[in-house]
Amino acid sequence: MQWNSAAEFFAMGGYGVYVWGSFGMTVLVFVAEVWLIRRRRAAALQAIRDARLDDAGAR
Amino acid sequence: MNNRVANWFRFASPQNFYPLAGRLWPLFAMLGTVLAGIGLWMSFFVAPTDAQQGEGYRIIFVHVPVSWMSMIIYLVMAAWAGLGLIFNTRLSGMMATALAPTGALCAFLSLWTGALWGKPMWGTWWVWDARLTSELILLFLYLGFMALQAAIDDPRRADKAGAVLALVGVINVPIIYFSVQWWNTLHQGASVSLTRSPSMATTMLWGMLIMSIAIWMYTIAVALARVRCIILERERHADWVRHAVE
């Protein structure tokens, strides 16, 4: 282990902005992608339910 | 047709693939999460400080996996697109469509993490050299594929048009990969190659490989989850979809 303190860990030897900017953006992008897919699925399911209700109403 | 081949074709139908994808994606998501945990731990606590770049080199543990993935996803996407053109199966086009956004995000992350690595090490966020420019073209190919498909109303025609674009764009992938050998560039050569032993510490290499497999698992999970959405959207008028939704 090369870190003596949490501050040293977050400083990344002076490269903190670059290292955490890289890892942070990656996490952000993947979390956003998962969230968008969940939303897309919910919307698709809702559209199917709506269509079924319309059919039932028309009958 | 023998039974094994028949089984493969059975899953080429969206109706059969939908539940299979639903069972598979949580498995890949779980594998990806566990591997990412191990990979991150190795990236920050096991891999030693680099002699030349200090702690700044740790960007490698995300930069190299997303860059590899951006190229691999493109090849897989083009392969699905090509299969769709040849066999005219609906699922192939859906798989290609499901992979494109994740590929675009990986290409974006490759450029983003590369810029954040280039600034402290080269003194610039960006240069118009062969490696960086061809990776940017890869991002544009993904975006072009998505825009083209979105512009065509009939999904089967959108699949065909997208497939042609995806297949033509394949030429860019070897250009990215070999760009550091073919042209003079700021970008360093490959640290890992199939023909030489790797030019880096073993723990660094393992961290990078585990992170790569983690992103691979993530990509499979996300593509399967997204293709389920696409199946629901495109087949919403089919009886089986209506029965599948309670």
Interface residues (C-beta under 8 A of the other chain):
Chain A: M1 Q2 W3 F9 M12 G13 G14 Y15 V17 Y18 V19 G21 S22 F23 M25 T26 V29 F30 E33 V34 I37 R40 R41 A44 L45 A47 I48 R49 A51 R52
Chain B: F44 F45 P48 T49 G54 E55 G56 R58 I59 V62 H63 V66 P101 T102 L105 F108 L109 W112 T113 L116 W117 K119 P120 Y218 V222 A225 R226 R228 C229 L232 E233 R236 H237 V241 R242 V245
